[in-house]
Amino acid sequence: MCHEMEQIYSEGMESGELKKAKETALSMAEEGMDVKKIARLVKVSEDDIQKWIDENMCVAK
């Protein structure tokens, strides 16, 4: 049971870290920062950054 709880906690932490990276990346993009630079700074792939930006644009419309 302890191992299962550790796994759930770990997955929650990863999810939270990814959510924060997405928020940060979108803020950087709104400031006009280049996708390549954002990806390098938040340590997420350029493809993921571009996907987040595209998703955010659809929601904003």
Contact map, one row per residue, 1 for C-alpha under 8 A:
1111100000000000000000000000000000000000000000000000000000000
1111110000000000000000000000000000000000000000000000000000000
1111111000000000000000000000000000000000000000000000000000000
1111111100000000000000000000000000000000000000000000000000000
1111111110000000000000000000000000000000000000000000000000000
0111111111000000000000000000000000000000000000000000000000000
0011111111100000000000000000000000000000000000000000000000000
0001111111110000000000000000000000000000000000000000000000000
0000111111111000000000000000000000000000000000000000000000000
0000011111111100000000000000000000000000000000000000000000000
0000001111111110000000000000000000000000000000000000000000000
0000000111111111000000000000000000000000000000000000000000000
0000000011111111100000000000000000000000000000000000000000000
0000000001111111110000000000000000000000000000000000000000000
0000000000111111111000000000000000000000000000000000000000000
0000000000011111111100000000000000000000000000000000000000000
0000000000001111111110000000000000000000000000000000000000000
0000000000000111111111000000000000000000000000000000000000000
0000000000000011111111100000000000000000000000000000000000000
0000000000000001111111110000000000000000000000000000000000000
0000000000000000111111111000000000000000010100000000000000000
0000000000000000011111111100000000000000000000001001000000000
0000000000000000001111111110000000000000000000000000000000000
0000000000000000000111111111000000000000010000000000000000000
0000000000000000000011111111100000000110010000001000000000000
0000000000000000000001111111110000000000000000000001100100000
0000000000000000000000111111111000000000000000000000000000000
0000000000000000000000011111111110000100000000000000000000000
0000000000000000000000001111111111100100000000000000100000000
0000000000000000000000000111111110000000000000000000000000000
0000000000000000000000000011111110000000000000000000000000000
0000000000000000000000000001111111000000000000000000000000000
0000000000000000000000000001111111101100000000000000000000000
0000000000000000000000000000100111111100000000000000000000000
0000000000000000000000000000100011111110000001001100000000000
0000000000000000000000000000000001111111000001000000000000000
0000000000000000000000000000000011111111100000000000000000000
0000000000000000000000001001100011111111110001001000000000000
0000000000000000000000001000000000111111111111001000000000000
0000000000000000000000000000000000011111111110000000000000000
0000000000000000000000000000000000001111111000000000000000000
0000000000000000000010011000000000000111111100000000000000000
0000000000000000000000000000000000000011111110000000000000000
0000000000000000000010000000000000000011011111011000000000000
0000000000000000000000000000000000000011001111111000000000000
0000000000000000000000000000000000110110000111111100000000000
0000000000000000000000000000000000000000000011111110000000000
0000000000000000000000000000000000000000000111111111000000000
0000000000000000000001001000000000100110000111111111100000000
0000000000000000000000000000000000100000000001111111110000000
0000000000000000000000000000000000000000000000111111111000000
0000000000000000000001000100000000000000000000011111111100000
0000000000000000000000000100100000000000000000001111111110000
0000000000000000000000000000000000000000000000000111111111000
0000000000000000000000000000000000000000000000000011111111100
0000000000000000000000000100000000000000000000000001111111110
0000000000000000000000000000000000000000000000000000111111111
0000000000000000000000000000000000000000000000000000011111111
0000000000000000000000000000000000000000000000000000001111111
0000000000000000000000000000000000000000000000000000000111111
0000000000000000000000000000000000000000000000000000000011111
